[in-house]
């Protein structure tokens, strides 16, 4: 009985700690935003179809994500019938 109560209390404490979100500081968010911009604008990669980006810093995993929107057209007139949109997510570093 004591062992069951001990294990149950460990599970409750562990679950409470697991639910605490880590929040990114403003400095971390700023650093991530700057790195995402560099990644997006890097001229060496030649990302001519990339149209916009969004950054997100995950404090729990310590990862800076950048989501890129890619607009592609299958014809030179850029008609909507031949337009495709894709989203890609990268580690900005």
PDB file of N, CA, C and O in Angstrom:
ATOM      1  N   UNK A   1       0.826  -1.198   0.000  1.00  0.00           N
ATOM      2  CA  UNK A   1       0.000   0.000   0.000  1.00  0.00           C
ATOM      3  C   UNK A   1       0.862   1.251   0.000  1.00  0.00           C
ATOM      4  O   UNK A   1       0.586   2.202  -0.730  1.00  0.00           O
ATOM      5  N   UNK A   2       1.926   1.249   0.834  1.00  0.00           N
ATOM      6  CA  UNK A   2       2.811   2.414   0.880  1.00  0.00           C
ATOM      7  C   UNK A   2       3.542   2.594  -0.449  1.00  0.00           C
ATOM      8  O   UNK A   2       3.740   3.719  -0.910  1.00  0.00           O
ATOM      9  N   UNK A   3       3.942   1.478  -1.058  1.00  0.00           N
ATOM     10  CA  UNK A   3       4.634   1.546  -2.344  1.00  0.00           C
ATOM     11  C   UNK A   3       3.712   2.114  -3.417  1.00  0.00           C
ATOM     12  O   UNK A   3       4.152   2.914  -4.243  1.00  0.00           O
ATOM     13  N   UNK A   4       2.455   1.718  -3.419  1.00  0.00           N
ATOM     14  CA  UNK A   4       1.485   2.227  -4.389  1.00  0.00           C
ATOM     15  C   UNK A   4       1.267   3.722  -4.202  1.00  0.00           C
ATOM     16  O   UNK A   4       1.200   4.468  -5.178  1.00  0.00           O
ATOM     17  N   UNK A   5       1.158   4.157  -2.970  1.00  0.00           N
ATOM     18  CA  UNK A   5       0.977   5.581  -2.702  1.00  0.00           C
ATOM     19  C   UNK A   5       2.219   6.369  -3.118  1.00  0.00           C
ATOM     20  O   UNK A   5       2.101   7.481  -3.632  1.00  0.00           O
ATOM     21  N   UNK A   6       3.396   5.807  -2.902  1.00  0.00           N
ATOM     22  CA  UNK A   6       4.644   6.473  -3.288  1.00  0.00           C
ATOM     23  C   UNK A   6       4.734   6.617  -4.806  1.00  0.00           C
ATOM     24  O   UNK A   6       5.079   7.686  -5.310  1.00  0.00           O
ATOM     25  N   UNK A   7       4.429   5.554  -5.524  1.00  0.00           N
ATOM     26  CA  UNK A   7       4.465   5.586  -6.992  1.00  0.00           C
ATOM     27  C   UNK A   7       3.431   6.568  -7.524  1.00  0.00           C
ATOM     28  O   UNK A   7       3.712   7.314  -8.462  1.00  0.00           O
ATOM     29  N   UNK A   8       2.253   6.576  -6.944  1.00  0.00           N
ATOM     30  CA  UNK A   8       1.208   7.509  -7.359  1.00  0.00           C
ATOM     31  C   UNK A   8       1.641   8.954  -7.143  1.00  0.00           C
ATOM     32  O   UNK A   8       1.391   9.808  -7.994  1.00  0.00           O
ATOM     33  N   UNK A   9       2.285   9.234  -6.017  1.00  0.00           N
ATOM     34  CA  UNK A   9       2.743  10.609  -5.761  1.00  0.00           C
ATOM     35  C   UNK A   9       3.846  10.998  -6.734  1.00  0.00           C
ATOM     36  O   UNK A   9       3.914  12.155  -7.148  1.00  0.00           O
ATOM     37  N   UNK A  10       4.711  10.063  -7.107  1.00  0.00           N
ATOM     38  CA  UNK A  10       5.744  10.357  -8.108  1.00  0.00           C
ATOM     39  C   UNK A  10       5.125  10.677  -9.468  1.00  0.00           C
ATOM     40  O   UNK A  10       5.578  11.584 -10.166  1.00  0.00           O
ATOM     41  N   UNK A  11       4.096   9.932  -9.834  1.00  0.00           N
ATOM     42  CA  UNK A  11       3.423  10.182 -11.107  1.00  0.00           C
ATOM     43  C   UNK A  11       2.754  11.551 -11.124  1.00  0.00           C
ATOM     44  O   UNK A  11       2.796  12.252 -12.135  1.00  0.00           O
ATOM     45  N   UNK A  12       2.144  11.930 -10.019  1.00  0.00           N
ATOM     46  CA  UNK A  12       1.471  13.228  -9.938  1.00  0.00           C
ATOM     47  C   UNK A  12       2.489  14.356 -10.012  1.00  0.00           C
ATOM     48  O   UNK A  12       2.281  15.324 -10.743  1.00  0.00           O
ATOM     49  N   UNK A  13       3.569  14.251  -9.281  1.00  0.00           N
ATOM     50  CA  UNK A  13       4.621  15.278  -9.308  1.00  0.00           C
ATOM     51  C   UNK A  13       5.258  15.340 -10.687  1.00  0.00           C
ATOM     52  O   UNK A  13       5.495  16.431 -11.207  1.00  0.00           O
ATOM     53  N   UNK A  14       5.540  14.194 -11.286  1.00  0.00           N
ATOM     54  CA  UNK A  14       6.129  14.155 -12.626  1.00  0.00           C
ATOM     55  C   UNK A  14       5.218  14.763 -13.666  1.00  0.00           C
ATOM     56  O   UNK A  14       5.677  15.488 -14.549  1.00  0.00           O
ATOM     57  N   UNK A  15       3.928  14.476 -13.572  1.00  0.00           N
ATOM     58  CA  UNK A  15       2.971  15.041 -14.527  1.00  0.00           C
ATOM     59  C   UNK A  15       2.861  16.547 -14.363  1.00  0.00           C
ATOM     60  O   UNK A  15       2.738  17.269 -15.353  1.00  0.00           O
ATOM     61  N   UNK A  16       2.905  17.025 -13.141  1.00  0.00           N
ATOM     62  CA  UNK A  16       2.829  18.472 -12.903  1.00  0.00           C
ATOM     63  C   UNK A  16       4.054  19.170 -13.472  1.00  0.00           C
ATOM     64  O   UNK A  16       3.939  20.255 -14.041  1.00  0.00           O
ATOM     65  N   UNK A  17       5.212  18.567 -13.327  1.00  0.00           N
ATOM     66  CA  UNK A  17       6.431  19.174 -13.861  1.00  0.00           C
ATOM     67  C   UNK A  17       6.450  19.107 -15.384  1.00  0.00           C
ATOM     68  O   UNK A  17       6.950  20.029 -16.028  1.00  0.00           O
ATOM     69  N   UNK A  18       5.925  18.057 -15.965  1.00  0.00           N
ATOM     70  CA  UNK A  18       5.925  17.909 -17.415  1.00  0.00           C
ATOM     71  C   UNK A  18       5.016  18.937 -18.081  1.00  0.00           C
ATOM     72  O   UNK A  18       5.218  19.260 -19.251  1.00  0.00           O
ATOM     73  N   UNK A  19       4.036  19.449 -17.378  1.00  0.00           N
ATOM     74  CA  UNK A  19       3.096  20.390 -17.962  1.00  0.00           C
ATOM     75  C   UNK A  19       3.584  21.827 -17.913  1.00  0.00           C
ATOM     76  O   UNK A  19       2.968  22.701 -18.523  1.00  0.00           O
ATOM     77  N   UNK A  20       4.663  22.093 -17.211  1.00  0.00           N
ATOM     78  CA  UNK A  20       5.178  23.449 -17.137  1.00  0.00           C
ATOM     79  C   UNK A  20       5.855  23.812 -18.451  1.00  0.00           C
ATOM     80  O   UNK A  20       6.896  23.245 -18.784  1.00  0.00           O
ATOM     81  N   UNK A  21       5.281  24.750 -19.205  1.00  0.00           N
ATOM     82  CA  UNK A  21       5.915  25.115 -20.468  1.00  0.00           C
ATOM     83  C   UNK A  21       7.120  26.015 -20.238  1.00  0.00           C
ATOM     84  O   UNK A  21       7.123  26.860 -19.342  1.00  0.00           O
ATOM     85  N   UNK A  22       8.114  25.824 -21.039  1.00  0.00           N
ATOM     86  CA  UNK A  22       9.247  26.741 -21.024  1.00  0.00           C
ATOM     87  C   UNK A  22       8.938  27.842 -22.018  1.00  0.00           C
ATOM     88  O   UNK A  22       8.601  27.574 -23.171  1.00  0.00           O
ATOM     89  N   UNK A  23       9.053  29.062 -21.575  1.00  0.00           N
ATOM     90  CA  UNK A  23       8.768  30.188 -22.445  1.00  0.00           C
ATOM     91  C   UNK A  23      10.069  30.792 -22.942  1.00  0.00           C
ATOM     92  O   UNK A  23      11.035  30.927 -22.191  1.00  0.00           O
ATOM     93  N   UNK A  24      10.081  31.149 -24.195  1.00  0.00           N
ATOM     94  CA  UNK A  24      11.250  31.786 -24.780  1.00  0.00           C
ATOM     95  C   UNK A  24      11.346  33.222 -24.289  1.00  0.00           C
ATOM     96  O   UNK A  24      10.343  33.930 -24.206  1.00  0.00           O
ATOM     97  N   UNK A  25      12.548  33.639 -23.967  1.00  0.00           N
ATOM     98  CA  UNK A  25      12.758  35.031 -23.570  1.00  0.00           C
ATOM     99  C   UNK A  25      12.686  35.919 -24.804  1.00  0.00           C
ATOM    100  O   UNK A  25      12.767  35.432 -25.932  1.00  0.00           O
ATOM    101  N   UNK A  26      12.537  37.195 -24.593  1.00  0.00           N
ATOM    102  CA  UNK A  26      12.517  38.127 -25.726  1.00  0.00           C
ATOM    103  C   UNK A  26      13.834  38.083 -26.493  1.00  0.00           C
ATOM    104  O   UNK A  26      13.847  38.197 -27.719  1.00  0.00           O
ATOM    105  N   UNK A  27      14.938  37.919 -25.772  1.00  0.00           N
ATOM    106  CA  UNK A  27      16.248  37.844 -26.427  1.00  0.00           C
ATOM    107  C   UNK A  27      16.338  36.605 -27.329  1.00  0.00           C
ATOM    108  O   UNK A  27      16.877  36.677 -28.434  1.00  0.00           O
ATOM    109  N   UNK A  28      15.814  35.479 -26.858  1.00  0.00           N
ATOM    110  CA  UNK A  28      15.833  34.258 -27.666  1.00  0.00           C
ATOM    111  C   UNK A  28      14.945  34.410 -28.900  1.00  0.00           C
ATOM    112  O   UNK A  28      15.316  33.984 -29.993  1.00  0.00           O
ATOM    113  N   UNK A  29      13.781  35.014 -28.721  1.00  0.00           N
ATOM    114  CA  UNK A  29      12.885  35.235 -29.847  1.00  0.00           C
ATOM    115  C   UNK A  29      13.519  36.164 -30.876  1.00  0.00           C
ATOM    116  O   UNK A  29      13.401  35.939 -32.080  1.00  0.00           O
ATOM    117  N   UNK A  30      14.189  37.206 -30.397  1.00  0.00           N
ATOM    118  CA  UNK A  30      14.845  38.155 -31.295  1.00  0.00           C
ATOM    119  C   UNK A  30      15.975  37.473 -32.054  1.00  0.00           C
ATOM    120  O   UNK A  30      16.106  37.649 -33.265  1.00  0.00           O
ATOM    121  N   UNK A  31      16.793  36.694 -31.347  1.00  0.00           N
ATOM    122  CA  UNK A  31      17.890  35.974 -31.973  1.00  0.00           C
ATOM    123  C   UNK A  31      17.360  35.028 -33.047  1.00  0.00           C
ATOM    124  O   UNK A  31      17.936  34.928 -34.130  1.00  0.00           O
ATOM    125  N   UNK A  32      16.281  34.348 -32.752  1.00  0.00           N
ATOM    126  CA  UNK A  32      15.684  33.411 -33.708  1.00  0.00           C
ATOM    127  C   UNK A  32      15.141  34.163 -34.928  1.00  0.00           C
ATOM    128  O   UNK A  32      15.334  33.733 -36.065  1.00  0.00           O
ATOM    129  N   UNK A  33      14.477  35.262 -34.690  1.00  0.00           N
ATOM    130  CA  UNK A  33      13.948  36.059 -35.795  1.00  0.00           C
ATOM    131  C   UNK A  33      15.042  36.571 -36.717  1.00  0.00           C
ATOM    132  O   UNK A  33      14.886  36.564 -37.938  1.00  0.00           O
ATOM    133  N   UNK A  34      16.150  37.016 -36.132  1.00  0.00           N
ATOM    134  CA  UNK A  34      17.276  37.500 -36.933  1.00  0.00           C
ATOM    135  C   UNK A  34      17.905  36.371 -37.739  1.00  0.00           C
ATOM    136  O   UNK A  34      18.238  36.554 -38.910  1.00  0.00           O
ATOM    137  N   UNK A  35      18.069  35.207 -37.120  1.00  0.00           N
ATOM    138  CA  UNK A  35      18.655  34.068 -37.825  1.00  0.00           C
ATOM    139  C   UNK A  35      17.728  33.568 -38.927  1.00  0.00           C
ATOM    140  O   UNK A  35      18.198  33.182 -39.997  1.00  0.00           O
ATOM    141  N   UNK A  36      16.426  33.570 -38.682  1.00  0.00           N
ATOM    142  CA  UNK A  36      15.466  33.148 -39.701  1.00  0.00           C
ATOM    143  C   UNK A  36      15.518  34.081 -40.905  1.00  0.00           C
ATOM    144  O   UNK A  36      15.417  33.636 -42.048  1.00  0.00           O
ATOM    145  N   UNK A  37      15.675  35.371 -40.644  1.00  0.00           N
ATOM    146  CA  UNK A  37      15.798  36.349 -41.746  1.00  0.00           C
ATOM    147  C   UNK A  37      17.049  36.079 -42.570  1.00  0.00           C
ATOM    148  O   UNK A  37      17.007  36.101 -43.800  1.00  0.00           O
ATOM    149  N   UNK A  38      18.168  35.821 -41.883  1.00  0.00           N
ATOM    150  CA  UNK A  38      19.422  35.498 -42.592  1.00  0.00           C
ATOM    151  C   UNK A  38      19.244  34.242 -43.443  1.00  0.00           C
ATOM    152  O   UNK A  38      19.670  34.197 -44.597  1.00  0.00           O
ATOM    153  N   UNK A  39      18.619  33.236 -42.867  1.00  0.00           N
ATOM    154  CA  UNK A  39      18.377  31.990 -43.588  1.00  0.00           C
ATOM    155  C   UNK A  39      17.536  32.247 -44.837  1.00  0.00           C
ATOM    156  O   UNK A  39      17.836  31.731 -45.914  1.00  0.00           O
ATOM    157  N   UNK A  40      16.489  33.041 -44.684  1.00  0.00           N
ATOM    158  CA  UNK A  40      15.573  33.333 -45.787  1.00  0.00           C
ATOM    159  C   UNK A  40      16.258  34.136 -46.896  1.00  0.00           C
ATOM    160  O   UNK A  40      16.015  33.895 -48.079  1.00  0.00           O
ATOM    161  N   UNK A  41      17.098  35.073 -46.521  1.00  0.00           N
ATOM    162  CA  UNK A  41      17.719  35.977 -47.502  1.00  0.00           C
ATOM    163  C   UNK A  41      19.071  35.496 -48.015  1.00  0.00           C
ATOM    164  O   UNK A  41      19.685  36.186 -48.829  1.00  0.00           O
ATOM    165  N   UNK A  42      19.552  34.355 -47.577  1.00  0.00           N
ATOM    166  CA  UNK A  42      20.872  33.863 -47.975  1.00  0.00           C
ATOM    167  C   UNK A  42      20.962  33.755 -49.503  1.00  0.00           C
ATOM    168  O   UNK A  42      20.266  32.940 -50.107  1.00  0.00           O
ATOM    169  N   UNK A  43      21.822  34.579 -50.131  1.00  0.00           N
ATOM    170  CA  UNK A  43      21.898  34.574 -51.594  1.00  0.00           C
ATOM    171  C   UNK A  43      22.573  33.322 -52.155  1.00  0.00           C
ATOM    172  O   UNK A  43      22.390  33.010 -53.331  1.00  0.00           O
ATOM    173  N   UNK A  44      23.330  32.615 -51.364  1.00  0.00           N
ATOM    174  CA  UNK A  44      24.039  31.422 -51.841  1.00  0.00           C
ATOM    175  C   UNK A  44      23.095  30.272 -52.147  1.00  0.00           C
ATOM    176  O   UNK A  44      23.427  29.399 -52.948  1.00  0.00           O
ATOM    177  N   UNK A  45      21.946  30.257 -51.534  1.00  0.00           N
ATOM    178  CA  UNK A  45      21.028  29.136 -51.714  1.00  0.00           C
ATOM    179  C   UNK A  45      20.101  29.310 -52.914  1.00  0.00           C
ATOM    180  O   UNK A  45      19.503  28.337 -53.373  1.00  0.00           O
ATOM    181  N   UNK A  46      19.975  30.518 -53.424  1.00  0.00           N
ATOM    182  CA  UNK A  46      19.168  30.757 -54.619  1.00  0.00           C
ATOM    183  C   UNK A  46      17.717  30.326 -54.490  1.00  0.00           C
ATOM    184  O   UNK A  46      17.219  29.560 -55.315  1.00  0.00           O
ATOM    185  N   UNK A  47      17.055  30.799 -53.490  1.00  0.00           N
ATOM    186  CA  UNK A  47      15.664  30.421 -53.235  1.00  0.00           C
ATOM    187  C   UNK A  47      14.719  31.416 -53.907  1.00  0.00           C
ATOM    188  O   UNK A  47      14.000  32.147 -53.226  1.00  0.00           O
ATOM    189  N   UNK A  48      14.718  31.446 -55.210  1.00  0.00           N
ATOM    190  CA  UNK A  48      13.941  32.454 -55.924  1.00  0.00           C
ATOM    191  C   UNK A  48      12.432  32.310 -55.763  1.00  0.00           C
ATOM    192  O   UNK A  48      11.706  33.292 -55.911  1.00  0.00           O
ATOM    193  N   UNK A  49      11.951  31.120 -55.467  1.00  0.00           N
ATOM    194  CA  UNK A  49      10.512  30.912 -55.321  1.00  0.00           C
ATOM    195  C   UNK A  49      10.017  31.136 -53.899  1.00  0.00           C
ATOM    196  O   UNK A  49       8.812  31.087 -53.649  1.00  0.00           O
ATOM    197  N   UNK A  50      10.927  31.381 -52.969  1.00  0.00           N
ATOM    198  CA  UNK A  50      10.516  31.608 -51.585  1.00  0.00           C
ATOM    199  C   UNK A  50       9.860  32.976 -51.493  1.00  0.00           C
ATOM    200  O   UNK A  50      10.446  33.974 -51.914  1.00  0.00           O
ATOM    201  N   UNK A  51       8.652  33.035 -50.946  1.00  0.00           N
ATOM    202  CA  UNK A  51       7.940  34.308 -50.926  1.00  0.00           C
ATOM    203  C   UNK A  51       7.850  34.936 -49.544  1.00  0.00           C
ATOM    204  O   UNK A  51       7.760  36.160 -49.446  1.00  0.00           O
ATOM    205  N   UNK A  52       7.871  34.149 -48.473  1.00  0.00           N
ATOM    206  CA  UNK A  52       7.808  34.716 -47.134  1.00  0.00           C
ATOM    207  C   UNK A  52       8.288  33.686 -46.120  1.00  0.00           C
ATOM    208  O   UNK A  52       8.427  32.501 -46.424  1.00  0.00           O
ATOM    209  N   UNK A  53       8.536  34.169 -44.911  1.00  0.00           N
ATOM    210  CA  UNK A  53       8.997  33.264 -43.855  1.00  0.00           C
ATOM    211  C   UNK A  53       8.396  33.672 -42.520  1.00  0.00           C
ATOM    212  O   UNK A  53       7.956  34.807 -42.336  1.00  0.00           O
ATOM    213  N   UNK A  54       8.388  32.719 -41.592  1.00  0.00           N
ATOM    214  CA  UNK A  54       7.955  32.939 -40.221  1.00  0.00           C
ATOM    215  C   UNK A  54       8.924  32.193 -39.317  1.00  0.00           C
ATOM    216  O   UNK A  54       9.339  31.077 -39.630  1.00  0.00           O
ATOM    217  N   UNK A  55       9.282  32.806 -38.203  1.00  0.00           N
ATOM    218  CA  UNK A  55      10.197  32.140 -37.274  1.00  0.00           C
ATOM    219  C   UNK A  55       9.469  31.766 -35.990  1.00  0.00           C
ATOM    220  O   UNK A  55       8.470  32.380 -35.615  1.00  0.00           O
ATOM    221  N   UNK A  56      10.000  30.737 -35.327  1.00  0.00           N
ATOM    222  CA  UNK A  56       9.460  30.303 -34.040  1.00  0.00           C
ATOM    223  C   UNK A  56      10.602  29.690 -33.237  1.00  0.00           C
ATOM    224  O   UNK A  56      11.287  28.786 -33.714  1.00  0.00           O
ATOM    225  N   UNK A  57      10.804  30.180 -32.025  1.00  0.00           N
ATOM    226  CA  UNK A  57      11.820  29.609 -31.142  1.00  0.00           C
ATOM    227  C   UNK A  57      11.143  28.684 -30.146  1.00  0.00           C
ATOM    228  O   UNK A  57      10.253  29.105 -29.408  1.00  0.00           O
ATOM    229  N   UNK A  58      11.560  27.430 -30.122  1.00  0.00           N
ATOM    230  CA  UNK A  58      11.037  26.432 -29.194  1.00  0.00           C
ATOM    231  C   UNK A  58      11.998  26.346 -28.013  1.00  0.00           C
ATOM    232  O   UNK A  58      13.064  25.740 -28.119  1.00  0.00           O
ATOM    233  N   UNK A  59      11.620  26.953 -26.890  1.00  0.00           N
ATOM    234  CA  UNK A  59      12.491  27.007 -25.720  1.00  0.00           C
ATOM    235  C   UNK A  59      12.701  25.628 -25.108  1.00  0.00           C
ATOM    236  O   UNK A  59      13.774  25.345 -24.576  1.00  0.00           O
ATOM    237  N   UNK A  60      11.706  24.784 -25.174  1.00  0.00           N
ATOM    238  CA  UNK A  60      11.828  23.447 -24.586  1.00  0.00           C
ATOM    239  C   UNK A  60      12.888  22.622 -25.312  1.00  0.00           C
ATOM    240  O   UNK A  60      13.667  21.912 -24.676  1.00  0.00           O
ATOM    241  N   UNK A  61      12.920  22.714 -26.627  1.00  0.00           N
ATOM    242  CA  UNK A  61      13.887  21.959 -27.421  1.00  0.00           C
ATOM    243  C   UNK A  61      15.125  22.770 -27.780  1.00  0.00           C
ATOM    244  O   UNK A  61      16.097  22.227 -28.307  1.00  0.00           O
ATOM    245  N   UNK A  62      15.092  24.062 -27.498  1.00  0.00           N
ATOM    246  CA  UNK A  62      16.198  24.968 -27.826  1.00  0.00           C
ATOM    247  C   UNK A  62      16.481  24.948 -29.335  1.00  0.00           C
ATOM    248  O   UNK A  62      17.623  24.792 -29.765  1.00  0.00           O
ATOM    249  N   UNK A  63      15.421  25.108 -30.118  1.00  0.00           N
ATOM    250  CA  UNK A  63      15.518  25.074 -31.571  1.00  0.00           C
ATOM    251  C   UNK A  63      14.836  26.303 -32.149  1.00  0.00           C
ATOM    252  O   UNK A  63      13.760  26.702 -31.706  1.00  0.00           O
ATOM    253  N   UNK A  64      15.480  26.891 -33.143  1.00  0.00           N
ATOM    254  CA  UNK A  64      14.902  28.020 -33.877  1.00  0.00           C
ATOM    255  C   UNK A  64      14.384  27.494 -35.210  1.00  0.00           C
ATOM    256  O   UNK A  64      15.164  27.082 -36.069  1.00  0.00           O
ATOM    257  N   UNK A  65      13.075  27.512 -35.374  1.00  0.00           N
ATOM    258  CA  UNK A  65      12.470  27.036 -36.613  1.00  0.00           C
ATOM    259  C   UNK A  65      12.191  28.206 -37.541  1.00  0.00           C
ATOM    260  O   UNK A  65      11.877  29.310 -37.097  1.00  0.00           O
ATOM    261  N   UNK A  66      12.309  27.947 -38.826  1.00  0.00           N
ATOM    262  CA  UNK A  66      11.886  28.914 -39.830  1.00  0.00           C
ATOM    263  C   UNK A  66      10.983  28.170 -40.810  1.00  0.00           C
ATOM    264  O   UNK A  66      11.354  27.131 -41.356  1.00  0.00           O
ATOM    265  N   UNK A  67       9.780  28.729 -41.022  1.00  0.00           N
ATOM    266  CA  UNK A  67       8.842  28.162 -41.983  1.00  0.00           C
ATOM    267  C   UNK A  67       8.869  29.035 -43.225  1.00  0.00           C
ATOM    268  O   UNK A  67       8.681  30.249 -43.145  1.00  0.00           O
ATOM    269  N   UNK A  68       9.100  28.419 -44.365  1.00  0.00           N
ATOM    270  CA  UNK A  68       9.208  29.118 -45.637  1.00  0.00           C
ATOM    271  C   UNK A  68       7.997  28.793 -46.497  1.00  0.00           C
ATOM    272  O   UNK A  68       7.581  27.639 -46.604  1.00  0.00           O
ATOM    273  N   UNK A  69       7.445  29.824 -47.104  1.00  0.00           N
ATOM    274  CA  UNK A  69       6.363  29.629 -48.075  1.00  0.00           C
ATOM    275  C   UNK A  69       6.980  29.683 -49.466  1.00  0.00           C
ATOM    276  O   UNK A  69       7.741  30.595 -49.789  1.00  0.00           O
ATOM    277  N   UNK A  70       6.642  28.705 -50.271  1.00  0.00           N
ATOM    278  CA  UNK A  70       7.159  28.637 -51.636  1.00  0.00           C
ATOM    279  C   UNK A  70       5.974  28.700 -52.585  1.00  0.00           C
ATOM    280  O   UNK A  70       5.061  27.877 -52.523  1.00  0.00           O
ATOM    281  N   UNK A  71       6.008  29.701 -53.471  1.00  0.00           N
ATOM    282  CA  UNK A  71       4.981  29.839 -54.506  1.00  0.00           C
ATOM    283  C   UNK A  71       5.585  29.419 -55.838  1.00  0.00           C
ATOM    284  O   UNK A  71       6.630  29.929 -56.243  1.00  0.00           O
ATOM    285  N   UNK A  72       4.929  28.495 -56.509  1.00  0.00           N
ATOM    286  CA  UNK A  72       5.417  28.025 -57.808  1.00  0.00           C
ATOM    287  C   UNK A  72       4.311  28.153 -58.849  1.00  0.00           C
ATOM    288  O   UNK A  72       3.131  27.936 -58.572  1.00  0.00           O
ATOM    289  N   UNK A  73       4.730  28.507 -60.036  1.00  0.00           N
ATOM    290  CA  UNK A  73       3.810  28.609 -61.168  1.00  0.00           C
ATOM    291  C   UNK A  73       4.328  27.719 -62.285  1.00  0.00           C
ATOM    292  O   UNK A  73       5.529  27.675 -62.553  1.00  0.00           O
ATOM    293  N   UNK A  74       3.419  27.017 -62.928  1.00  0.00           N
ATOM    294  CA  UNK A  74       3.815  26.118 -64.000  1.00  0.00           C
ATOM    295  C   UNK A  74       3.797  26.797 -65.365  1.00  0.00           C
ATOM    296  O   UNK A  74       4.137  26.181 -66.375  1.00  0.00           O
ATOM    297  N   UNK A  75       3.398  28.075 -65.393  1.00  0.00           N
ATOM    298  CA  UNK A  75       3.446  28.814 -66.647  1.00  0.00           C
ATOM    299  C   UNK A  75       4.033  30.197 -66.396  1.00  0.00           C
ATOM    300  O   UNK A  75       4.072  30.653 -65.254  1.00  0.00           O
ATOM    301  N   UNK A  76       4.473  30.846 -67.411  1.00  0.00           N
ATOM    302  CA  UNK A  76       5.139  32.142 -67.267  1.00  0.00           C
ATOM    303  C   UNK A  76       4.168  33.291 -67.007  1.00  0.00           C
ATOM    304  O   UNK A  76       4.605  34.368 -66.603  1.00  0.00           O
ATOM    305  N   UNK A  77       2.880  33.101 -67.221  1.00  0.00           N
ATOM    306  CA  UNK A  77       1.896  34.155 -66.992  1.00  0.00           C
ATOM    307  C   UNK A  77       1.444  34.218 -65.540  1.00  0.00           C
ATOM    308  O   UNK A  77       0.662  35.101 -65.187  1.00  0.00           O
ATOM    309  N   UNK A  78       1.904  33.322 -64.699  1.00  0.00           N
ATOM    310  CA  UNK A  78       1.530  33.278 -63.282  1.00  0.00           C
ATOM    311  C   UNK A  78       0.020  33.177 -63.091  1.00  0.00           C
ATOM    312  O   UNK A  78      -0.545  33.820 -62.206  1.00  0.00           O
ATOM    313  N   UNK A  79      -0.620  32.376 -63.917  1.00  0.00           N
ATOM    314  CA  UNK A  79      -2.068  32.230 -63.789  1.00  0.00           C
ATOM    315  C   UNK A  79      -2.407  31.352 -62.584  1.00  0.00           C
ATOM    316  O   UNK A  79      -1.688  30.402 -62.277  1.00  0.00           O
ATOM    317  N   UNK A  80      -3.506  31.678 -61.908  1.00  0.00           N
ATOM    318  CA  UNK A  80      -3.878  30.948 -60.700  1.00  0.00           C
ATOM    319  C   UNK A  80      -4.173  29.466 -60.939  1.00  0.00           C
ATOM    320  O   UNK A  80      -4.070  28.663 -60.012  1.00  0.00           O
ATOM    321  N   UNK A  81      -4.537  29.097 -62.159  1.00  0.00           N
ATOM    322  CA  UNK A  81      -4.836  27.690 -62.431  1.00  0.00           C
ATOM    323  C   UNK A  81      -3.592  26.812 -62.293  1.00  0.00           C
ATOM    324  O   UNK A  81      -3.698  25.615 -62.028  1.00  0.00           O
ATOM    325  N   UNK A  82      -2.420  27.411 -62.474  1.00  0.00           N
ATOM    326  CA  UNK A  82      -1.171  26.649 -62.425  1.00  0.00           C
ATOM    327  C   UNK A  82      -0.291  27.092 -61.263  1.00  0.00           C
ATOM    328  O   UNK A  82       0.937  27.084 -61.359  1.00  0.00           O
ATOM    329  N   UNK A  83      -0.921  27.471 -60.187  1.00  0.00           N
ATOM    330  CA  UNK A  83      -0.208  27.982 -59.014  1.00  0.00           C
ATOM    331  C   UNK A  83      -0.204  26.923 -57.915  1.00  0.00           C
ATOM    332  O   UNK A  83      -1.237  26.323 -57.617  1.00  0.00           O
ATOM    333  N   UNK A  84       0.952  26.702 -57.324  1.00  0.00           N
ATOM    334  CA  UNK A  84       1.014  25.792 -56.181  1.00  0.00           C
ATOM    335  C   UNK A  84       1.747  26.475 -55.036  1.00  0.00           C
ATOM    336  O   UNK A  84       2.633  27.302 -55.249  1.00  0.00           O
ATOM    337  N   UNK A  85       1.361  26.114 -53.827  1.00  0.00           N
ATOM    338  CA  UNK A  85       1.966  26.673 -52.618  1.00  0.00           C
ATOM    339  C   UNK A  85       2.451  25.515 -51.764  1.00  0.00           C
ATOM    340  O   UNK A  85       1.748  24.522 -51.572  1.00  0.00           O
ATOM    341  N   UNK A  86       3.668  25.663 -51.256  1.00  0.00           N
ATOM    342  CA  UNK A  86       4.215  24.646 -50.357  1.00  0.00           C
ATOM    343  C   UNK A  86       4.815  25.364 -49.143  1.00  0.00           C
ATOM    344  O   UNK A  86       5.267  26.504 -49.247  1.00  0.00           O
ATOM    345  N   UNK A  87       4.814  24.696 -48.014  1.00  0.00           N
ATOM    346  CA  UNK A  87       5.431  25.203 -46.806  1.00  0.00           C
ATOM    347  C   UNK A  87       6.509  24.215 -46.376  1.00  0.00           C
ATOM    348  O   UNK A  87       6.288  23.004 -46.343  1.00  0.00           O
ATOM    349  N   UNK A  88       7.678  24.757 -46.046  1.00  0.00           N
ATOM    350  CA  UNK A  88       8.789  23.927 -45.580  1.00  0.00           C
ATOM    351  C   UNK A  88       9.278  24.484 -44.248  1.00  0.00           C
ATOM    352  O   UNK A  88       9.303  25.697 -44.040  1.00  0.00           O
ATOM    353  N   UNK A  89       9.664  23.588 -43.355  1.00  0.00           N
ATOM    354  CA  UNK A  89      10.160  24.000 -42.043  1.00  0.00           C
ATOM    355  C   UNK A  89      11.597  23.510 -41.889  1.00  0.00           C
ATOM    356  O   UNK A  89      11.912  22.352 -42.163  1.00  0.00           O
ATOM    357  N   UNK A  90      12.477  24.443 -41.434  1.00  0.00           N
ATOM    358  CA  UNK A  90      13.882  24.147 -41.253  1.00  0.00           C
ATOM    359  C   UNK A  90      14.327  24.598 -39.876  1.00  0.00           C
ATOM    360  O   UNK A  90      13.672  25.424 -39.241  1.00  0.00           O
ATOM    361  N   UNK A  91      15.434  24.058 -39.422  1.00  0.00           N
ATOM    362  CA  UNK A  91      16.151  24.623 -38.285  1.00  0.00           C
ATOM    363  C   UNK A  91      16.936  25.793 -38.855  1.00  0.00           C
ATOM    364  O   UNK A  91      17.751  25.597 -39.756  1.00  0.00           O
ATOM    365  N   UNK A  92      16.719  26.982 -38.366  1.00  0.00           N
ATOM    366  CA  UNK A  92      17.331  28.183 -38.938  1.00  0.00           C
ATOM    367  C   UNK A  92      18.852  28.201 -38.811  1.00  0.00           C
ATOM    368  O   UNK A  92      19.528  28.916 -39.551  1.00  0.00           O
ATOM    369  N   UNK A  93      19.387  27.426 -37.888  1.00  0.00           N
ATOM    370  CA  UNK A  93      20.835  27.376 -37.731  1.00  0.00           C
ATOM    371  C   UNK A  93      21.414  26.216 -38.513  1.00  0.00           C
ATOM    372  O   UNK A  93      22.628  26.010 -38.503  1.00  0.00           O
TER     373      UNK A  93
END
